[in-house]
Amino acid sequence: MLELNAKTTALVVIDLQEGILPFAGGPHTADEVVNRAGKLAAKFRASGQPVFLVRVGWSADYAEALKQPVDAPSPAKVLPENWWQHPAALGATDSDIESSTSVGCVLRYGSGVATAPPRYRYNSVMWDLDQYRC
């Protein structure tokens, strides 16, 4: 069984935001993932461990969005109105540490998670490489 040190373990929830959920693919539905993440986040909060909520998006003018050559232009550059919202089932609280990024892989390129204040420095970051690829 995996044992985690509560003093050096944080939960990092990446891209679970209303604007992205409609694009979820299998093997699990967006609702299943959000509900599981919400339950896990509640356990972390109850034990005093930090929860990082990382969202991806761009400013209104898309100035920081990646610009790459493409065969066809992308549709209108307007994020859906609910893009940045946390799903209710995630149970976001004021104690959560929020961060946003405009890059495709928050752990590789850095974000508020990588530059967290010293009291939030952790020994390692773990994720299932078969499920999350950068």
VEXKE-813651 format. One record per residue (C-alpha): residue number from 0; residue in one letter; z, x, y. Coordinates in nm, 4 decimals. Layout:
<rec dopa="NUM" pagu="A" w="Z" u="X" v="Y"/>
...
END
This chain:
<rec dopa="0" pagu="M" w="0.0000" u="0.0000" v="0.0000"/>
<rec dopa="1" pagu="L" w="-0.0827" u="0.1209" v="0.3487"/>
<rec dopa="2" pagu="E" w="0.2256" u="0.2128" v="0.5505"/>
<rec dopa="3" pagu="L" w="0.1983" u="0.2235" v="0.9284"/>
<rec dopa="4" pagu="N" w="0.4428" u="0.3799" v="1.1723"/>
<rec dopa="5" pagu="A" w="0.5313" u="0.1063" v="1.4210"/>
<rec dopa="6" pagu="K" w="0.5934" u="0.3642" v="1.6947"/>
<rec dopa="7" pagu="T" w="0.2426" u="0.5073" v="1.6741"/>
<rec dopa="8" pagu="T" w="0.0348" u="0.2114" v="1.5561"/>
<rec dopa="9" pagu="A" w="-0.1592" u="-0.0279" v="1.7765"/>
<rec dopa="10" pagu="L" w="-0.4044" u="-0.3048" v="1.7004"/>
<rec dopa="11" pagu="V" w="-0.7425" u="-0.2641" v="1.8694"/>
<rec dopa="12" pagu="V" w="-0.9473" u="-0.5850" v="1.8776"/>
<rec dopa="13" pagu="I" w="-1.3078" u="-0.5143" v="1.9756"/>
<rec dopa="14" pagu="D" w="-1.5701" u="-0.7621" v="2.0990"/>
<rec dopa="15" pagu="L" w="-1.3899" u="-1.0825" v="1.9998"/>
<rec dopa="16" pagu="Q" w="-1.4950" u="-1.2738" v="2.3080"/>
<rec dopa="17" pagu="E" w="-1.6522" u="-1.6168" v="2.3472"/>
<rec dopa="18" pagu="G" w="-1.9896" u="-1.4856" v="2.4661"/>
<rec dopa="19" pagu="I" w="-2.0448" u="-1.2782" v="2.1514"/>
<rec dopa="20" pagu="L" w="-1.9113" u="-1.5129" v="1.8830"/>
<rec dopa="21" pagu="P" w="-2.2307" u="-1.7238" v="1.8576"/>
<rec dopa="22" pagu="F" w="-2.4180" u="-1.4119" v="1.7401"/>
<rec dopa="23" pagu="A" w="-2.1833" u="-1.3417" v="1.4471"/>
<rec dopa="24" pagu="G" w="-2.3456" u="-1.2757" v="1.1125"/>
<rec dopa="25" pagu="G" w="-2.1949" u="-1.2794" v="0.7635"/>
<rec dopa="26" pagu="P" w="-2.0170" u="-1.2216" v="0.5448"/>
<rec dopa="27" pagu="H" w="-1.7460" u="-1.4056" v="0.7453"/>
<rec dopa="28" pagu="T" w="-1.7835" u="-1.6668" v="1.0167"/>
<rec dopa="29" pagu="A" w="-1.6712" u="-1.5971" v="1.3718"/>
<rec dopa="30" pagu="D" w="-1.3907" u="-1.8533" v="1.3306"/>
<rec dopa="31" pagu="E" w="-1.2604" u="-1.6767" v="1.0188"/>
<rec dopa="32" pagu="V" w="-1.2592" u="-1.3389" v="1.1919"/>
<rec dopa="33" pagu="V" w="-1.0947" u="-1.4686" v="1.5101"/>
<rec dopa="34" pagu="N" w="-0.8274" u="-1.6589" v="1.3145"/>
<rec dopa="35" pagu="R" w="-0.7420" u="-1.3516" v="1.1057"/>
<rec dopa="36" pagu="A" w="-0.7355" u="-1.1294" v="1.4129"/>
<rec dopa="37" pagu="G" w="-0.5126" u="-1.3812" v="1.5919"/>
<rec dopa="38" pagu="K" w="-0.2615" u="-1.3844" v="1.3052"/>
<rec dopa="39" pagu="L" w="-0.2581" u="-1.0053" v="1.2851"/>
<rec dopa="40" pagu="A" w="-0.2206" u="-0.9748" v="1.6639"/>
<rec dopa="41" pagu="A" w="0.0735" u="-1.2176" v="1.6560"/>
<rec dopa="42" pagu="K" w="0.2480" u="-0.9983" v="1.3970"/>
<rec dopa="43" pagu="F" w="0.1898" u="-0.6868" v="1.6073"/>
<rec dopa="44" pagu="R" w="0.3236" u="-0.8582" v="1.9211"/>
<rec dopa="45" pagu="A" w="0.6284" u="-0.9915" v="1.7340"/>
<rec dopa="46" pagu="S" w="0.7177" u="-0.6398" v="1.6211"/>
<rec dopa="47" pagu="G" w="0.6702" u="-0.4947" v="1.9697"/>
<rec dopa="48" pagu="Q" w="0.3520" u="-0.3058" v="1.8844"/>
<rec dopa="49" pagu="P" w="0.0735" u="-0.3017" v="2.1425"/>
<rec dopa="50" pagu="V" w="-0.2458" u="-0.5025" v="2.1096"/>
<rec dopa="51" pagu="F" w="-0.5580" u="-0.3726" v="2.2846"/>
<rec dopa="52" pagu="L" w="-0.8255" u="-0.6320" v="2.3611"/>
<rec dopa="53" pagu="V" w="-1.1573" u="-0.4594" v="2.4302"/>
<rec dopa="54" pagu="R" w="-1.4531" u="-0.6565" v="2.5628"/>
<rec dopa="55" pagu="V" w="-1.8097" u="-0.5515" v="2.6317"/>
<rec dopa="56" pagu="G" w="-2.0216" u="-0.6645" v="2.9239"/>
<rec dopa="57" pagu="W" w="-2.1846" u="-0.5666" v="3.2472"/>
<rec dopa="58" pagu="S" w="-2.1549" u="-0.6363" v="3.6162"/>
<rec dopa="59" pagu="A" w="-2.3679" u="-0.9117" v="3.7684"/>
<rec dopa="60" pagu="D" w="-2.6475" u="-0.6682" v="3.8599"/>
<rec dopa="61" pagu="Y" w="-2.6462" u="-0.4981" v="3.5160"/>
<rec dopa="62" pagu="A" w="-2.6303" u="-0.1616" v="3.6937"/>
<rec dopa="63" pagu="E" w="-2.4389" u="0.0072" v="3.4110"/>
<rec dopa="64" pagu="A" w="-2.6287" u="-0.1568" v="3.1222"/>
<rec dopa="65" pagu="L" w="-2.8269" u="0.0780" v="2.8992"/>
<rec dopa="66" pagu="K" w="-3.1907" u="0.0987" v="2.9966"/>
<rec dopa="67" pagu="Q" w="-3.4249" u="0.1837" v="2.7135"/>
<rec dopa="68" pagu="P" w="-3.7989" u="0.1421" v="2.6658"/>
<rec dopa="69" pagu="V" w="-3.8793" u="-0.1856" v="2.4902"/>
<rec dopa="70" pagu="D" w="-4.1863" u="-0.3767" v="2.3760"/>
<rec dopa="71" pagu="A" w="-4.0927" u="-0.6849" v="2.5762"/>
<rec dopa="72" pagu="P" w="-3.8558" u="-0.7429" v="2.8662"/>
<rec dopa="73" pagu="S" w="-3.5221" u="-0.9015" v="2.7873"/>
<rec dopa="74" pagu="P" w="-3.4584" u="-1.2599" v="2.8924"/>
<rec dopa="75" pagu="A" w="-3.2848" u="-1.3385" v="3.2195"/>
<rec dopa="76" pagu="K" w="-3.0090" u="-1.0901" v="3.2931"/>
<rec dopa="77" pagu="V" w="-2.7309" u="-1.3417" v="3.3230"/>
<rec dopa="78" pagu="L" w="-2.4280" u="-1.3401" v="3.0961"/>
<rec dopa="79" pagu="P" w="-2.3158" u="-1.6815" v="2.9699"/>
<rec dopa="80" pagu="E" w="-2.0361" u="-1.8303" v="3.1794"/>
<rec dopa="81" pagu="N" w="-1.7859" u="-1.7889" v="2.8952"/>
<rec dopa="82" pagu="W" w="-1.8934" u="-1.4319" v="2.8082"/>
<rec dopa="83" pagu="W" w="-1.5637" u="-1.2612" v="2.9015"/>
<rec dopa="84" pagu="Q" w="-1.3231" u="-1.5292" v="2.7714"/>
<rec dopa="85" pagu="H" w="-1.0899" u="-1.4595" v="2.4813"/>
<rec dopa="86" pagu="P" w="-1.1065" u="-1.7209" v="2.2044"/>
<rec dopa="87" pagu="A" w="-0.7947" u="-1.9402" v="2.2069"/>
<rec dopa="88" pagu="A" w="-0.7178" u="-1.8542" v="1.8417"/>
<rec dopa="89" pagu="L" w="-0.6777" u="-1.4891" v="1.9401"/>
<rec dopa="90" pagu="G" w="-0.3649" u="-1.5885" v="2.1321"/>
<rec dopa="91" pagu="A" w="-0.4108" u="-1.3334" v="2.4125"/>
<rec dopa="92" pagu="T" w="-0.0904" u="-1.2715" v="2.6100"/>
<rec dopa="93" pagu="D" w="0.0062" u="-1.0902" v="2.9284"/>
<rec dopa="94" pagu="S" w="0.1557" u="-0.8124" v="2.7155"/>
<rec dopa="95" pagu="D" w="-0.1845" u="-0.7224" v="2.5688"/>
<rec dopa="96" pagu="I" w="-0.3630" u="-0.4193" v="2.7107"/>
<rec dopa="97" pagu="E" w="-0.7082" u="-0.5275" v="2.8237"/>
<rec dopa="98" pagu="S" w="-1.0075" u="-0.3023" v="2.8558"/>
<rec dopa="99" pagu="S" w="-1.3786" u="-0.3493" v="2.9015"/>
<rec dopa="100" pagu="T" w="-1.6759" u="-0.1292" v="2.8341"/>
<rec dopa="101" pagu="S" w="-2.0464" u="-0.1421" v="2.9010"/>
<rec dopa="102" pagu="V" w="-2.1477" u="0.0741" v="2.6051"/>
<rec dopa="103" pagu="G" w="-2.2383" u="-0.0250" v="2.2521"/>
<rec dopa="104" pagu="C" w="-1.9640" u="0.1666" v="2.0714"/>
<rec dopa="105" pagu="V" w="-1.6287" u="0.1687" v="2.2465"/>
<rec dopa="106" pagu="L" w="-1.4695" u="0.4193" v="2.0099"/>
<rec dopa="107" pagu="R" w="-1.7491" u="0.6746" v="2.0303"/>
<rec dopa="108" pagu="Y" w="-1.8153" u="0.6709" v="2.4037"/>
<rec dopa="109" pagu="G" w="-1.4675" u="0.5963" v="2.5313"/>
<rec dopa="110" pagu="S" w="-1.3024" u="0.3159" v="2.7190"/>
<rec dopa="111" pagu="G" w="-0.9562" u="0.2140" v="2.8270"/>
<rec dopa="112" pagu="V" w="-0.8582" u="0.2652" v="2.4630"/>
<rec dopa="113" pagu="A" w="-0.9578" u="0.6329" v="2.4755"/>
<rec dopa="114" pagu="T" w="-0.7972" u="0.6842" v="2.8163"/>
<rec dopa="115" pagu="A" w="-0.4800" u="0.4814" v="2.7621"/>
<rec dopa="116" pagu="P" w="-0.1636" u="0.5853" v="2.9474"/>
<rec dopa="117" pagu="P" w="0.0488" u="0.8430" v="2.7591"/>
<rec dopa="118" pagu="R" w="0.2939" u="0.5789" v="2.6356"/>
<rec dopa="119" pagu="Y" w="0.0008" u="0.4318" v="2.4399"/>
<rec dopa="120" pagu="R" w="-0.1283" u="0.7503" v="2.2751"/>
<rec dopa="121" pagu="Y" w="-0.1733" u="0.7210" v="1.9013"/>
<rec dopa="122" pagu="N" w="-0.2225" u="0.9641" v="1.6167"/>
<rec dopa="123" pagu="S" w="-0.5330" u="0.8095" v="1.4658"/>
<rec dopa="124" pagu="V" w="-0.7789" u="0.5256" v="1.4819"/>
<rec dopa="125" pagu="M" w="-0.8740" u="0.3587" v="1.1550"/>
<rec dopa="126" pagu="W" w="-1.1456" u="0.1102" v="1.0838"/>
<rec dopa="127" pagu="D" w="-1.3636" u="0.0189" v="0.7918"/>
<rec dopa="128" pagu="L" w="-1.6804" u="0.2213" v="0.8394"/>
<rec dopa="129" pagu="D" w="-1.8682" u="-0.0110" v="0.6058"/>
<rec dopa="130" pagu="Q" w="-1.8005" u="-0.3022" v="0.8394"/>
<rec dopa="131" pagu="Y" w="-1.8261" u="-0.1356" v="1.1813"/>
<rec dopa="132" pagu="R" w="-2.0951" u="0.1149" v="1.2596"/>
<rec dopa="133" pagu="C" w="-2.1494" u="0.3058" v="1.5815"/>
END
